[in-house]
Amino acid sequence: MTPGPVIGITTSRYTRKAKPPVVGAPESYLRAVEAAGGIPLLLPFSVQKATWRQFLPLVHGLVFTGGGDIAPNFTGNGRGPLRGVLPQRDAMELDLIRLAVDRRVPFLAICRGIQVLNVAMGGTLYTHLPEEYPGLDHDRPDEDRERVVHRVDLDPESRLARWLGTTRLGVNSIHHQGLRTIGRGLRVAGRAEDGLVEAVEVEDHPFGLGVQWHPELLAPHDDTMARLFRLLVDAARQYRQASLPERG
């Protein structure tokens, strides 16, 4: 049996009582990728640029995970409270997502990931939504992470609406920043009830998708969210097939 495509998953730093800190990712991402038929592979950010640039030949698709805020020197905006900033992670992910766009590697960018995608493509962010974008409360406590808290309306003409077969989603929202101006080559695919952009697609790309919510937490009991990962794995499988050398 042909093994599933390899899906690279970006990582963050987690502190613990025993040092040094741990670099990893929540199990929910790994489980969602594995359940969709992919082979999850963690990609450490705490390596040299020459090393992270060798990640792409190892994988057939990518998941850009949630986490802390992007450092102001990358966003050009230092207003508002910042949380969990890791400039080395920012540098790696911004570079990696531009490479994935350029080389047409399938990817799903989640929560922080959609913000990384937008900044990488020249877009800007709301640094602190409660101050800059009054409306729905998009920042939820930990105990609400697996609970649907608001609606996202998808553009009927978007690929995302076509892929999922719906124009309305119930999502779990856990963020205090958001997309302000949209980056070059990105198309808005979905918005929250208050108008905030919650999903974007990379134009002219087989599967370049960013979502502001956390589908990996809803996937175990929501087939629509699980389908996002199946779509990613299917696109990664096609990417792998297209990358194989022709047999003479």
Buried (B, 14 or more C-beta within 10 A) or exposed (E): EEEBBBBBBBBBBEEEEEEEEEBBBBEBBBBBBBBBBBBBBBBBBBBEEEEBBEBBEEBBBBBBBBBBBBBBEBBEBEEBEBEEBBEBBBBBBBBBBBBBBEEBBBBBBBBBBBBBBBBBBEBBBBBBBBEBBEEBEBBBEEEEBEEBBBBBBBBEEBBBBEBBEEBEBBBBBBBBBBBBEBBEBBBBBBBBEBEBBBBBBBEEBBBBBBBBBBBBBBBBEBEBBBBBBBBBBBBBBBBBEEEEEEEE
